[in-house]
Amino acid sequence: MNSYNFSENYMILRPEDVRFFDIFRVLWSDEIEKKAFVDYPNGKEENLNRRWRIFLSLLAQKILQLAAKPVSWFGSKFELWLNLISCNHDIFMLLYNALRGKVVLPVKESGTFLSILGHMDKRIHLDKNIKPDNCRYYSALSVMAAKISYENQAFVENVVRNHWNMELIGHYDFWNDFQRKCTTRAIMLHDKNAEPDIIVVAFRGTEPFDTDEWCTDCDVSWYELQGMGKIHGGFMKALGLLMHEGWPKDFEQDQNRPIAYYTIREKLKQLMQQSDRTKFILTGHSMGGALAILFPAVLAMHEQTDLLERLEGVYTFGQPRVGDEEFKRFMKFQLLTYGFTYLRFVYCNDVVPRLPTDDSTFLFKHFGTCIYYDSCYKGKIIPEEPYKNYVSPFAPLPRFVNAVWELLRSFIMPYMKGPDYAEGWFLKIIRWYGLIMPGLAAHNPQDYVNMTRLGSDSLYFRVREQNFRSVSDFGIAK
């Protein structure tokens, strides 16, 4: 077994080293500890007790790795097809232009080329009714930044500078030391319209046809860090965990292989030195939300007090669970110590915030303020989203009824709330798909943008009051 100096306890899966037959032997073999595809410290055989979890994770990752090329090929062609239709306005104009020999071809690096998720929600403007002094401003700005983080640099630059009147600091693709390629993306922008001015760091979530990122989500490997607890290995690798060094406090980077955590940390330090009033927020959708809340955890581990004191808040949308009960306690202490906001937005039946499961098998726990919205965009503050592990014998029927309503709603929303809430043909197809898989269809960015725009101010005032009481009580206790 290998050793990791930064962690005395861990359980690491290596699907690239396993054969299909060996995956199934995991369920009954007594010799799993001798296999190269499972790594754990000597004397920690209890880490292998949850065989079915290891089996499902290895099986999913192996299938994804084998399907990587065809899935990537199909995804790129499908994305190109969506942009081809968009460039020619619609399918009928595309056919008409084809007959005339005047088809407009999309350019992948252009400022008009959209990702698949971008085609679900094409809105690029910030809500003009939510001004910088509004209590909903940070969440509304965060979800839009998280949404455009899926797009190419030209698109992001055009939106940030020409539509938001802000400065784009960087559009980054970061190195994953375990996957040996750049798989993590983040954008940084500077909003000088707010008072005080704010730096926004948005991590991209999982792309639909990127199997490397799906492997990160499916990887149930974990590392236990002293004083912090057990943390999802896939998310740590995506943020910048080094294969042999772990999380060194200082690290000299290879400029051709930038690491997310260290690059963003140093850039924030430079920006914070320019003004003693500037603050920053972290955000992300899906896996991006997991990276957003993991970032301050590593800052705390490295005792980066100066940065943590300038952190205004973390706003995540459809974020999966990141760590265990001990990690939850560690992060609650950081929230109270430094007083930054952590709002975790969950839309209705979205399956991703309910993963990995919170039970005796997976051990993962949510924390922070959960703002849950139903399919009528009515929000409430709750300790945990309903059906917290998604699977329930009582859930399928109400989920199906709700999916039917979401499909009908997609046709009437512009009449109910205005043209800004109209849904395109592609998202309507996703709504049809939601009749079969409501948990995945509910993970789309459109619903999360709608939540922040249609939510009531009173809900945010209650959040602020609740956080203020928590910090005050903590101060008295200290």
C-alpha positions, 0 to 999 in steps of 0.5 A: 500500500502507498502512504500519504504523508498528509493523511494518516487514514484514507481509502483510495480507489484506482479504477484504471488498475481494475478489470471488470471481473475484479470489480464484481469480486469486490462484493464477496472476495476476502482478498480485496485488500491485496488488490492494487485498485484499492489503497488504504493504510496498514491496519485500517481494513475496516475502511473496506467494510462498505463493499457495495459502495466500493463496487458501485463507484469502481463500476461507474468510473470504469464504464465512464473511462471506457465510454470517454471517447464516444461520449466526448465525440457525441457531446461535441457534435451535439453541442455543435448542432445546438450552436448551428441551430442557434446561429441560424435562429431556429431549425426552420431558418437553418433548413431555409439557409441550407437550401440557399447555400447560406448556412451560418457556421458556429465558431467554437472559440467565439463570443456567441458559442454556447455550451450545452448548459448555456443552451438551457438558459440563454440569459446573460443580463443581471436582473435590473431589479436587483441592485448592488444594495439589495440583500439578494444581490450577491446570490443573484450575481453568484448564480449568474457567474456560476452559470457562465463559468461553463462557457468559453473565454470569449463568451465570458469576457463579452458578458462580464465587460459589455453586459455586466460592466465589470472586469474579467480578472481571469478565465482559468483551466486548472491541472488535476494532478491525479487525472494528469490533465486540466479538468477544473475551470474557474473564472474571476471577475471584479465588481466595482459597482458594489460597495464595497467592491467585490471579487467573484470566484466561480468554479465550473460544475460538471459538464454533461459529456465530460466523463473525467468530471463525472468520474470525480463525482462518482469517486467515493475515495476519501482522505481524513485530515487531522482536525478536519475530518474525512473529505471527498477525494474527488473534490479535493483532487479537482481543487488541487490536491497534489499526488505526493505532497498533499496540501503543502502550505506553499507550493512552487507551481509549474506555469504550464500546469496551474493548480486551482487552489494555489493560483486563486489563493495567490491572485486573491492575495494580490487583489486584496493588497490593492485595497483594504475594503475589497472582499470576495465571494466564492460560488459554483453550481453542482461540483463547482459548489463543492469546490467553492466551500472546500476552498475556505476549508483549505485556507483555514487548514493553512491558517490564511487568516488575512484572506478568510477575514475578507471572505464575504460569503460562499453561495452554492447551487445544487451542491453535493455533500463534501465531508463527514460529521467532523468536517461539518463541525470544523467548517461551522467553527470557521463560519462562526470565527470569521463570520462569512455567509454560507448559503446553500441553494437547493431546488425542489427534486434536484438529486445532486444535493442529496449525494453522496448519501447521508447515512451510516454508509457514506458518512457525508453531511451538509452544513450551512444555511439551506435555502430550499425552493419548491417548483413554484419558487417559494423558498424557505430556510430548512435544516435539510432538503426533503428526502435528503438521500433522494431514495424513498418509496413515497417519493416517485409519485409526487416527483412525477406529478411535480415533473408534469407541473414543471413541463406545463410551467415551461409553457406558461412562465412568460405569461406568469412572470414575464418574457425573461422567464421564457424557456427555449425548446431545448429546455422543454425537451429536458422537462420531458426527460424529467418525467422519467428522471426528475432528479437530473432534470431539476439540476439545470441552471435555469431553475437556480437563476429563477430562484434568486430572482423570484425569491422574497427579500424577507427570506434573506432578511431572516437568513441575515438575522439568523447568521447574526444571532449565531455569530453573536452567541458564538462571541459570547460563548468565547 
